[in-house]
């Protein structure tokens, strides 16, 4: 994922995730998205999200 603020350069954020995808339909559907990290915490630590 990439995030940016008007006064900061764009930053790529890499987090470990797991997806559960239904491949029995067309187009495929994402049923579950599970982040293995606190994404909001990562954004706060990088100054992208207000604390």
N, C-alpha and C positions, 0 to 999 in steps of 0.2 A: 504494500500500500504506500501511497505517497501523500504527504500532507504539506500544506504551506500556509503561511500567514503573510499578509501584505508586507510586513517589515522584516521577515525572516526568509532565508533561502529555502527552497523545497527540500524536504527530507524524506528519504525512503525509510519505511519502518518495516522490519522483518520480524514476524512473530510465528511461533509454531501453532498450527491449527489442524483440526481434523474435520472432515466433511463426511456426511452420510448422504449419498446421492441415489435418487430413484432413477435407475436406468431403464425401467420398464415403460416409460412414457417418452414421447418425442415432442418437444425437446426435454432433455434430462432436467430434473428438479432437485435443488438442494433442499434436503429435509432437515438437516441439523448442521449448524456451524458452531464448532467449539474451539475457542481460543484457549491455549494452554498458558497464557500470560495475561496479566491485567493490562489490556491495551490502553485504557484511559490513564493508568499510572505511568505507562511508557510515554504517552503524549505529554502528561504533566511534567515528567522528568526532563523532557527535551524542550520545554517551554512553548509547546504548540498549543496546549490546553491550559487555561487558567486554573490555578490551584485554589 
